[in-house]
């Protein structure tokens, strides 16, 4: 029977959190490159049916309901693909 120190589990959790941070950073980098070099690729975002725009003379209110549902679905699919055990 192997006795492991109490800090061993914590170190593994920190390493996995570090890997997640690296993956998020790489994803943001790639997204930044895409938005810089192909700006028209996401021009539809924010203009979907269901996104609420209220414009007055002095104010502009934008509530992206449908766009946020799309973002949520994409994130759920990515999380299920990469973090499923």
C-alpha positions in Angstrom: 0.0 0.0 0.0 1.4 3.3 -1.1 1.2 6.3 1.1 1.1 9.6 -0.8 1.6 13.0 0.8 -1.4 15.2 1.2 0.0 17.8 -1.2 0.2 15.3 -4.1 -3.4 15.6 -5.0 -3.3 19.4 -4.9 -0.3 19.5 -7.3 -2.2 17.4 -9.8 -5.1 19.8 -9.6 -2.9 22.8 -10.1 -1.3 21.2 -13.2 -4.6 20.5 -14.8 -5.7 24.1 -14.1 -2.5 25.3 -15.6 -3.2 23.3 -18.8 -6.7 24.7 -18.9 -5.3 28.2 -18.7 -2.9 27.4 -21.5 -5.7 26.1 -23.7 -7.9 29.1 -23.0 -5.0 31.4 -23.9 -4.3 29.6 -27.2 -8.0 29.7 -28.1 -8.1 33.4 -27.4 -4.9 33.9 -29.5 -6.4 31.9 -32.4 -9.7 33.9 -32.1 -7.7 37.1 -32.2 -5.9 36.1 -35.3 -9.1 35.1 -37.0 -10.8 38.4 -36.1 -7.7 40.4 -37.2 -7.3 38.7 -40.6 -10.9 37.7 -41.5 -13.1 40.4 -39.9 -16.1 39.6 -42.0 -16.3 36.0 -40.7 -18.3 36.9 -37.6 -20.2 39.9 -39.0 -23.5 38.0 -38.5 -22.9 37.8 -34.7 -25.1 40.3 -32.8 -27.5 40.6 -35.7 -29.4 37.4 -35.2 -33.2 37.4 -34.9 -34.0 37.6 -31.2 -31.2 40.1 -30.5 -33.0 43.2 -29.1 -31.9 46.7 -30.2 -33.5 49.8 -28.8 -32.3 53.1 -30.2 -33.2 56.5 -29.1 -31.8 60.0 -29.8 -29.6 59.8 -26.8 -29.1 56.1 -26.0 -28.7 52.7 -27.5 -29.6 49.5 -25.7 -28.5 46.2 -27.1 -29.5 42.8 -25.5 -28.0 39.9 -27.5 -30.3 37.1 -26.3 -30.0 34.8 -29.4 -26.3 35.5 -29.8 -25.6 34.5 -26.2 -27.7 31.3 -26.6 -25.5 30.4 -29.6 -22.3 31.1 -27.6 -23.6 29.0 -24.7 -24.4 26.0 -27.0 -21.0 26.2 -28.7 -19.2 26.3 -25.3 -21.3 23.4 -24.0 -20.4 21.3 -27.1 -16.7 22.1 -26.8 -16.7 21.3 -23.1 -18.4 18.0 -23.7 -15.9 17.1 -26.5 -12.7 18.0 -24.5 -13.6 17.4 -20.9 -15.8 14.3 -21.0 -14.4 11.4 -18.9 
